[in-house]
């Protein structure tokens, strides 16, 4: 299938070009730092941002797309599920 945008450089403003399932873990970081997280099942989301800060988003609604650079999604404090990392 042709990709009209294959020759364009990606930036943080560009749409995601790949993704992966996120399993919250207190000891293991994400496979890659994200450009956004999608939350499929609502709840609290505790994560470490690319800059090193830890933050909890309370009551994230199902279907929310959070445009943030996360390096880790922690199991402790996370009740949200079906999380997808977008890169």
N, CA, C and O atoms as CSV, one atom per row, in Angstrom:
chain,resi,resn,atom,element,x,y,z
A,1,UNK,N,N,0.844,-1.160,0.000
A,1,UNK,CA,C,0.000,0.000,0.000
A,1,UNK,C,C,0.896,1.233,0.000
A,1,UNK,O,O,1.838,1.302,0.791
A,2,UNK,N,N,0.631,2.196,-0.857
A,2,UNK,CA,C,1.470,3.387,-0.913
A,2,UNK,C,C,1.322,4.249,0.340
A,2,UNK,O,O,0.254,4.301,0.950
A,3,UNK,N,N,2.396,4.914,0.705
A,3,UNK,CA,C,2.407,5.830,1.844
A,3,UNK,C,C,2.896,7.184,1.342
A,3,UNK,O,O,4.095,7.376,1.136
A,4,UNK,N,N,1.983,8.108,1.148
A,4,UNK,CA,C,2.326,9.426,0.611
A,4,UNK,C,C,3.252,10.209,1.536
A,4,UNK,O,O,3.915,11.151,1.102
A,5,UNK,N,N,3.298,9.822,2.806
A,5,UNK,CA,C,4.066,10.593,3.779
A,5,UNK,C,C,5.370,9.902,4.197
A,5,UNK,O,O,6.026,10.345,5.140
A,6,UNK,N,N,5.739,8.850,3.523
A,6,UNK,CA,C,6.951,8.097,3.873
A,6,UNK,C,C,8.215,8.950,3.809
A,6,UNK,O,O,9.166,8.700,4.550
A,7,UNK,N,N,8.235,9.932,2.951
A,7,UNK,CA,C,9.441,10.757,2.809
A,7,UNK,C,C,9.454,11.959,3.764
A,7,UNK,O,O,10.417,12.726,3.772
A,8,UNK,N,N,8.407,12.128,4.561
A,8,UNK,CA,C,8.342,13.234,5.510
A,8,UNK,C,C,8.962,12.818,6.846
A,8,UNK,O,O,8.762,11.697,7.312
A,9,UNK,N,N,9.701,13.720,7.440
A,9,UNK,CA,C,10.306,13.443,8.745
A,9,UNK,C,C,9.235,13.481,9.828
A,9,UNK,O,O,8.362,14.349,9.822
A,10,UNK,N,N,9.310,12.527,10.760
A,10,UNK,CA,C,8.384,12.510,11.890
A,10,UNK,C,C,8.822,13.526,12.933
A,10,UNK,O,O,10.013,13.761,13.131
A,11,UNK,N,N,7.843,14.122,13.591
A,11,UNK,CA,C,8.113,15.022,14.703
A,11,UNK,C,C,7.120,14.697,15.810
A,11,UNK,O,O,6.255,13.841,15.628
A,12,UNK,N,N,7.231,15.363,16.949
A,12,UNK,CA,C,6.287,15.115,18.040
A,12,UNK,C,C,4.878,15.565,17.691
A,12,UNK,O,O,3.922,15.154,18.348
A,13,UNK,N,N,4.731,16.398,16.673
A,13,UNK,CA,C,3.406,16.826,16.227
A,13,UNK,C,C,2.799,15.872,15.206
A,13,UNK,O,O,1.622,15.995,14.870
A,14,UNK,N,N,3.578,14.934,14.716
A,14,UNK,CA,C,3.109,13.985,13.720
A,14,UNK,C,C,2.257,12.903,14.374
A,14,UNK,O,O,2.393,12.647,15.570
A,15,UNK,N,N,1.389,12.271,13.605
A,15,UNK,CA,C,0.637,11.145,14.152
A,15,UNK,C,C,1.592,10.008,14.529
A,15,UNK,O,O,2.692,9.896,13.988
A,16,UNK,N,N,1.150,9.177,15.459
A,16,UNK,CA,C,1.949,8.015,15.846
A,16,UNK,C,C,2.143,7.105,14.638
A,16,UNK,O,O,1.272,7.015,13.773
A,17,UNK,N,N,3.277,6.438,14.585
A,17,UNK,CA,C,3.554,5.525,13.472
A,17,UNK,C,C,3.715,4.086,13.934
A,17,UNK,O,O,3.920,3.190,13.115
A,18,UNK,N,N,3.624,3.856,15.247
A,18,UNK,CA,C,3.740,2.494,15.778
A,18,UNK,C,C,3.152,2.481,17.180
A,18,UNK,O,O,2.903,3.537,17.762
A,19,UNK,N,N,2.932,1.311,17.714
A,19,UNK,CA,C,2.380,1.200,19.058
A,19,UNK,C,C,2.661,-0.161,19.660
A,19,UNK,O,O,3.089,-1.085,18.968
A,20,UNK,N,N,2.413,-0.276,20.963
A,20,UNK,CA,C,2.643,-1.532,21.661
A,20,UNK,C,C,1.766,-1.585,22.909
A,20,UNK,O,O,1.417,-0.553,23.483
A,21,UNK,N,N,1.420,-2.789,23.314
A,21,UNK,CA,C,0.641,-2.978,24.537
A,21,UNK,C,C,1.516,-2.646,25.741
A,21,UNK,O,O,2.701,-2.981,25.767
A,22,UNK,N,N,0.931,-1.992,26.729
A,22,UNK,CA,C,1.649,-1.608,27.944
A,22,UNK,C,C,1.157,-2.454,29.100
A,22,UNK,O,O,-0.041,-2.511,29.378
A,23,UNK,N,N,2.089,-3.109,29.770
A,23,UNK,CA,C,1.805,-3.836,31.001
A,23,UNK,C,C,2.433,-3.045,32.139
A,23,UNK,O,O,3.658,-2.957,32.227
A,24,UNK,N,N,1.605,-2.464,33.017
A,24,UNK,CA,C,2.172,-1.699,34.129
A,24,UNK,C,C,3.116,-2.549,34.967
A,24,UNK,O,O,2.821,-3.707,35.263
A,25,UNK,N,N,4.253,-1.973,35.348
A,25,UNK,CA,C,5.283,-2.691,36.096
A,25,UNK,C,C,6.078,-1.681,36.908
A,25,UNK,O,O,6.460,-0.630,36.394
A,26,UNK,N,N,6.328,-1.994,38.171
A,26,UNK,CA,C,7.075,-1.079,39.039
A,26,UNK,C,C,8.585,-1.153,38.838
A,26,UNK,O,O,9.309,-0.291,39.337
A,27,UNK,N,N,9.077,-2.162,38.118
A,27,UNK,CA,C,10.517,-2.326,37.991
A,27,UNK,C,C,11.054,-2.254,36.582
A,27,UNK,O,O,12.255,-2.071,36.383
A,28,UNK,N,N,10.178,-2.397,35.596
A,28,UNK,CA,C,10.633,-2.443,34.203
A,28,UNK,C,C,10.021,-1.281,33.431
A,28,UNK,O,O,8.805,-1.090,33.439
A,29,UNK,N,N,10.868,-0.511,32.769
A,29,UNK,CA,C,10.390,0.605,31.959
A,29,UNK,C,C,9.760,0.123,30.666
A,29,UNK,O,O,9.811,-1.061,30.335
A,30,UNK,N,N,9.171,1.050,29.949
A,30,UNK,CA,C,8.555,0.734,28.663
A,30,UNK,C,C,9.627,0.388,27.637
A,30,UNK,O,O,10.778,0.802,27.772
A,31,UNK,N,N,9.253,-0.361,26.625
A,31,UNK,CA,C,10.186,-0.741,25.565
A,31,UNK,C,C,10.743,0.491,24.858
A,31,UNK,O,O,11.876,0.483,24.376
A,32,UNK,N,N,9.942,1.537,24.803
A,32,UNK,CA,C,10.348,2.783,24.156
A,32,UNK,C,C,9.564,3.926,24.798
A,32,UNK,O,O,8.412,3.743,25.191
A,33,UNK,N,N,10.174,5.090,24.905
A,33,UNK,CA,C,9.475,6.258,25.425
A,33,UNK,C,C,8.362,6.634,24.458
A,33,UNK,O,O,8.577,6.706,23.248
A,34,UNK,N,N,7.176,6.873,24.996
A,34,UNK,CA,C,6.008,7.116,24.151
A,34,UNK,C,C,5.896,8.567,23.700
A,34,UNK,O,O,6.558,9.454,24.239
A,35,UNK,N,N,5.056,8.789,22.716
A,35,UNK,CA,C,4.617,10.138,22.366
A,35,UNK,C,C,3.190,10.346,22.839
A,35,UNK,O,O,2.709,11.477,22.905
A,36,UNK,N,N,2.499,9.231,23.176
A,36,UNK,CA,C,1.144,9.293,23.718
A,36,UNK,C,C,0.794,7.942,24.321
A,36,UNK,O,O,1.397,6.921,23.989
A,37,UNK,N,N,-0.193,7.954,25.215
A,37,UNK,CA,C,-0.753,6.725,25.766
A,37,UNK,C,C,-2.252,6.723,25.517
A,37,UNK,O,O,-2.927,7.736,25.702
A,38,UNK,N,N,-2.766,5.571,25.094
A,38,UNK,CA,C,-4.202,5.370,24.937
A,38,UNK,C,C,-4.667,4.502,26.092
A,38,UNK,O,O,-4.052,3.477,26.387
A,39,UNK,N,N,-5.746,4.903,26.748
A,39,UNK,CA,C,-6.298,4.140,27.868
A,39,UNK,C,C,-7.618,3.522,27.409
A,39,UNK,O,O,-8.589,4.234,27.154
A,40,UNK,N,N,-7.645,2.197,27.307
A,40,UNK,CA,C,-8.840,1.501,26.833
A,40,UNK,C,C,-9.881,1.274,27.911
A,40,UNK,O,O,-11.081,1.347,27.643
A,41,UNK,N,N,-9.430,0.998,29.134
A,41,UNK,CA,C,-10.323,0.787,30.278
A,41,UNK,C,C,-9.960,1.840,31.316
A,41,UNK,O,O,-8.817,1.897,31.769
A,42,UNK,N,N,-10.915,2.664,31.693
A,42,UNK,CA,C,-10.666,3.797,32.562
A,42,UNK,C,C,-10.199,3.431,33.959
A,42,UNK,O,O,-10.400,2.310,34.426
A,43,UNK,N,N,-9.574,4.390,34.615
A,43,UNK,CA,C,-9.081,4.232,35.980
A,43,UNK,C,C,-7.938,5.203,36.223
A,43,UNK,O,O,-7.726,6.138,35.451
A,44,UNK,N,N,-7.212,4.973,37.298
A,44,UNK,CA,C,-6.045,5.809,37.609
A,44,UNK,C,C,-4.835,5.320,36.823
A,44,UNK,O,O,-4.707,4.129,36.539
A,45,UNK,N,N,-3.958,6.242,36.478
A,45,UNK,CA,C,-2.767,5.918,35.704
A,45,UNK,C,C,-1.574,6.601,36.357
A,45,UNK,O,O,-1.496,7.829,36.384
A,46,UNK,N,N,-0.641,5.804,36.886
A,46,UNK,CA,C,0.562,6.338,37.511
A,46,UNK,C,C,1.743,6.023,36.609
A,46,UNK,O,O,1.958,4.873,36.227
A,47,UNK,N,N,2.505,7.056,36.273
A,47,UNK,CA,C,3.597,6.859,35.322
A,47,UNK,C,C,4.783,7.741,35.639
A,47,UNK,O,O,4.707,8.673,36.440
A,48,UNK,N,N,5.883,7.414,34.980
A,48,UNK,CA,C,7.096,8.227,35.039
A,48,UNK,C,C,7.249,8.881,33.675
A,48,UNK,O,O,7.269,8.203,32.647
A,49,UNK,N,N,7.353,10.184,33.675
A,49,UNK,CA,C,7.519,10.929,32.430
A,49,UNK,C,C,8.963,10.851,31.944
A,49,UNK,O,O,9.860,10.493,32.708
A,50,UNK,N,N,9.183,11.181,30.694
A,50,UNK,CA,C,10.522,11.118,30.098
A,50,UNK,C,C,11.528,11.955,30.875
A,50,UNK,O,O,12.713,11.622,30.902
A,51,UNK,N,N,11.079,13.034,31.506
A,51,UNK,CA,C,11.964,13.888,32.284
A,51,UNK,C,C,12.274,13.363,33.667
A,51,UNK,O,O,13.083,13.952,34.384
A,52,UNK,N,N,11.636,12.245,34.064
A,52,UNK,CA,C,11.925,11.613,35.340
A,52,UNK,C,C,10.878,11.826,36.416
A,52,UNK,O,O,10.920,11.155,37.447
A,53,UNK,N,N,9.945,12.736,36.207
A,53,UNK,CA,C,8.916,12.995,37.205
A,53,UNK,C,C,7.847,11.912,37.229
A,53,UNK,O,O,7.458,11.381,36.189
A,54,UNK,N,N,7.379,11.595,38.427
A,54,UNK,CA,C,6.298,10.621,38.594
A,54,UNK,C,C,4.998,11.370,38.834
A,54,UNK,O,O,4.964,12.338,39.594
A,55,UNK,N,N,3.924,10.922,38.182
A,55,UNK,CA,C,2.634,11.605,38.281
A,55,UNK,C,C,1.512,10.582,38.206
A,55,UNK,O,O,1.648,9.541,37.563
A,56,UNK,N,N,0.399,10.889,38.871
A,56,UNK,CA,C,-0.791,10.052,38.788
A,56,UNK,C,C,-1.914,10.858,38.164
A,56,UNK,O,O,-2.217,11.962,38.617
A,57,UNK,N,N,-2.526,10.315,37.137
A,57,UNK,CA,C,-3.725,10.874,36.543
A,57,UNK,C,C,-4.895,10.103,37.137
A,57,UNK,O,O,-5.007,8.895,36.927
A,58,UNK,N,N,-5.765,10.780,37.873
A,58,UNK,CA,C,-6.886,10.125,38.528
A,58,UNK,C,C,-8.099,10.071,37.604
A,58,UNK,O,O,-8.393,11.020,36.877
A,59,UNK,N,N,-8.793,8.935,37.651
A,59,UNK,CA,C,-10.065,8.775,36.934
A,59,UNK,C,C,-9.974,9.075,35.439
A,59,UNK,O,O,-10.818,9.790,34.899
A,60,UNK,N,N,-8.970,8.540,34.775
A,60,UNK,CA,C,-8.848,8.707,33.325
A,60,UNK,C,C,-9.986,7.922,32.668
A,60,UNK,O,O,-10.168,6.737,32.948
A,61,UNK,N,N,-10.732,8.565,31.817
A,61,UNK,CA,C,-11.875,7.925,31.164
A,61,UNK,C,C,-11.413,6.925,30.104
A,61,UNK,O,O,-10.372,7.107,29.472
A,62,UNK,N,N,-12.197,5.877,29.923
A,62,UNK,CA,C,-11.931,4.911,28.854
A,62,UNK,C,C,-11.935,5.631,27.515
A,62,UNK,O,O,-12.780,6.492,27.269
A,63,UNK,N,N,-10.998,5.282,26.657
A,63,UNK,CA,C,-10.912,5.892,25.335
A,63,UNK,C,C,-10.103,7.173,25.293
A,63,UNK,O,O,-10.073,7.852,24.266
A,64,UNK,N,N,-9.440,7.517,26.402
A,64,UNK,CA,C,-8.649,8.744,26.458
A,64,UNK,C,C,-7.288,8.565,25.803
A,64,UNK,O,O,-6.630,7.540,25.979
A,65,UNK,N,N,-6.880,9.566,25.052
A,65,UNK,CA,C,-5.545,9.622,24.465
A,65,UNK,C,C,-4.783,10.730,25.184
A,65,UNK,O,O,-5.155,11.900,25.105
A,66,UNK,N,N,-3.720,10.358,25.882
A,66,UNK,CA,C,-2.911,11.323,26.633
A,66,UNK,C,C,-1.628,11.605,25.853
A,66,UNK,O,O,-0.791,10.713,25.717
A,67,UNK,N,N,-1.454,12.817,25.340
A,67,UNK,CA,C,-0.259,13.141,24.560
A,67,UNK,C,C,0.914,13.461,25.484
A,67,UNK,O,O,1.175,14.624,25.793
A,68,UNK,N,N,1.612,12.422,25.917
A,68,UNK,CA,C,2.731,12.627,26.835
A,68,UNK,C,C,3.831,11.621,26.578
A,68,UNK,O,O,3.606,10.539,26.035
A,69,UNK,N,N,5.023,12.007,26.985
A,69,UNK,CA,C,6.195,11.150,26.799
A,69,UNK,C,C,6.445,10.420,28.099
A,69,UNK,O,O,6.969,10.991,29.055
A,70,UNK,N,N,6.068,9.160,28.128
A,70,UNK,CA,C,6.211,8.324,29.321
A,70,UNK,C,C,7.308,7.297,29.099
A,70,UNK,O,O,7.441,6.739,28.009
A,71,UNK,N,N,8.101,7.050,30.151
A,71,UNK,CA,C,9.149,6.034,30.078
A,71,UNK,C,C,8.777,4.790,30.886
A,71,UNK,O,O,9.398,3.737,30.742
A,72,UNK,N,N,7.745,4.926,31.748
A,72,UNK,CA,C,7.350,3.812,32.608
A,72,UNK,C,C,5.902,4.010,33.036
A,72,UNK,O,O,5.494,5.129,33.349
A,73,UNK,N,N,5.125,2.935,33.051
A,73,UNK,CA,C,3.787,2.944,33.634
A,73,UNK,C,C,3.855,2.013,34.835
A,73,UNK,O,O,4.123,0.819,34.702
A,74,UNK,N,N,3.609,2.579,35.999
A,74,UNK,CA,C,3.763,1.826,37.247
A,74,UNK,C,C,2.525,0.993,37.565
A,74,UNK,O,O,1.397,1.420,37.320
A,75,UNK,N,N,2.752,-0.207,38.117
A,75,UNK,CA,C,1.647,-1.056,38.555
A,75,UNK,C,C,1.008,-0.474,39.811
A,75,UNK,O,O,-0.215,-0.467,39.949
A,76,UNK,N,N,1.845,0.016,40.727
A,76,UNK,CA,C,1.345,0.614,41.956
A,76,UNK,C,C,0.659,1.936,41.622
A,76,UNK,O,O,1.285,2.850,41.086
A,77,UNK,N,N,-0.606,2.030,41.936
A,77,UNK,CA,C,-1.361,3.247,41.673
A,77,UNK,C,C,-2.091,3.255,40.352
A,77,UNK,O,O,-2.852,4.182,40.075
A,78,UNK,N,N,-1.875,2.232,39.518
A,78,UNK,CA,C,-2.560,2.168,38.222
A,78,UNK,C,C,-3.699,1.166,38.292
A,78,UNK,O,O,-3.495,-0.012,38.585
A,79,UNK,N,N,-4.904,1.657,38.018
A,79,UNK,CA,C,-6.078,0.783,37.925
A,79,UNK,C,C,-6.620,0.742,36.516
A,79,UNK,O,O,-7.453,-0.109,36.202
A,80,UNK,N,N,-6.168,1.643,35.655
A,80,UNK,CA,C,-6.569,1.654,34.249
A,80,UNK,C,C,-5.990,0.407,33.568
A,80,UNK,O,O,-5.012,-0.169,34.044
A,81,UNK,N,N,-6.595,0.005,32.466
A,81,UNK,CA,C,-6.132,-1.193,31.756
A,81,UNK,C,C,-6.267,-0.985,30.246
A,81,UNK,O,O,-6.732,0.058,29.787
A,82,UNK,N,N,-5.857,-1.986,29.496
A,82,UNK,CA,C,-5.872,-1.931,28.029
A,82,UNK,C,C,-5.156,-0.665,27.565
A,82,UNK,O,O,-5.684,0.109,26.766
A,83,UNK,N,N,-3.945,-0.472,28.083
A,83,UNK,CA,C,-3.143,0.718,27.786
A,83,UNK,C,C,-2.249,0.427,26.591
A,83,UNK,O,O,-1.627,-0.631,26.507
A,84,UNK,N,N,-2.195,1.372,25.676
A,84,UNK,CA,C,-1.374,1.236,24.486
A,84,UNK,C,C,-0.394,2.401,24.431
A,84,UNK,O,O,-0.788,3.561,24.560
A,85,UNK,N,N,0.884,2.086,24.240
A,85,UNK,CA,C,1.896,3.112,24.032
A,85,UNK,C,C,2.006,3.427,22.561
A,85,UNK,O,O,2.156,2.519,21.742
A,86,UNK,N,N,1.935,4.681,22.214
A,86,UNK,CA,C,2.037,5.113,20.815
A,86,UNK,C,C,3.363,5.833,20.612
A,86,UNK,O,O,3.771,6.662,21.425
A,87,UNK,N,N,4.030,5.495,19.502
A,87,UNK,CA,C,5.324,6.100,19.177
A,87,UNK,C,C,5.348,6.575,17.742
A,87,UNK,O,O,6.357,7.113,17.286
